[in-house]
Amino acid sequence: MPLELENVRLFRDLNSREIERISLALKKETRKKREAVFAEGDAPGWFYIVLEGKIKITKLSPGGREIILEIIAPMDFFGGVAVVRNIPYPANAVAMEDSVLLKMRREDFMEALGRNPGLMKQIFAELGGRLTDSLESRRELALGRVEVRIASLLLKLAKKSGAGDLVNGAGIDMKLTKQDIAEMSGTTVETAIRTMSKFKKAGVLEEKDGRIKIKSMSGLQELISKEE
């Protein structure tokens, strides 16, 4: 199995012959920090996988402020909704740091889905989960207090990383700036700084070298329950 695909969750159940076939259709490219991958409204020409770095999926608020809908970490994919449905990309994709991507033409990806019903089922399950998360995030942005929004974001990112548990805490396997947190939770950088400081003083999280560790996920959940 090609090295670049062996850890891609989407392809793990495919046989080596199909992996090889898919690898021949993939192209590698790089994006510098803040460089766009695609813009909202662009034609859905490519399906993307992150090898290194991270990509943010964004939209602009009615007031013109950038809101991060999702962060795509290494070995995860993006652009799938537009490619599968053959609709314009519904949001922007921008490199948060220097990143290495794999991309596959829409036609090649759709052929791969046609050859592999299991892959089709898996990608629809993944996209369904992302849609649910997106709707929940928008509800929180509209209704939740900022402390609840930021705490919910941190819990979601920690659970996605899959490192840790409710008792011993969990790390978020990516570097996040206060600007990133503010944009993902629909608030200002100053408010994000104050809220993170509040959580650290409560002893439920810590930061080191730009990385966040939730020391007690249940403790953070209990803290935000009081805020709701």
C-alpha positions, 0 to 999 in steps of 0.5 A: 500500500502506498505510504501516503494512503496507508493512514487515510481512514477513508481507504483503509478497507480497500484492497491493495489493487484498488489502493494502487489504482487510486494512488495513480489518480492522485496528484500531490500539491502544496499550499502556503499558509493563508493560500486558498485551495478553492473558493465558495462557488468554484466548480467541484473539480477536485476531491482533496486529502490532507497529508501535512498541515491543516486546512480550514473550511470557512464562510463569511458572516453577513457582517463580513467576518470569517467563520471557521466551520471545520478544520481538516487535519492530516489524513482527512478529506475535504471537498467531498460534498461538492464532488459527490453532489456535483454542486459548487463548493459550498465554502472556502478552503484555506491553508492554516499553515504550509500544507501538503495535499493529495487531490483527485479529479472528480471523474476519477473519484466518482469512478472509484466510488462506483467500483467500491460500494463500501467506499461509497457507504463510508463517505456518505456516513462521514458526510452525514456526520459532518452535516450534523456537526455543522448544523449543531455548530450553527445552532451554538453560534446562534444561541449559545453563550461564548463560554459554551461555544468555545468549550463545545468546540474544544470538546469536539476537537478533542474527541475528533483527535481520539487521544485520551479519555473522560477521566485522564483528559485529551489532547487536541492534536493540532496547534490552534491560535486564539484567532483560530478559536475565535473564528471557529466560535464566532467571537473576538480574539479578546473574548477567546483569550479571556474564556481560555484563561477562565478555563485554565484557572478552573483547572480543566485545561492547559496549554503548552507550545500552542497545543491544548490539553483538556485535563478533564473532559467531564470537568469541562462539560460540567463547567459549561453546563453551569453556563447554559 
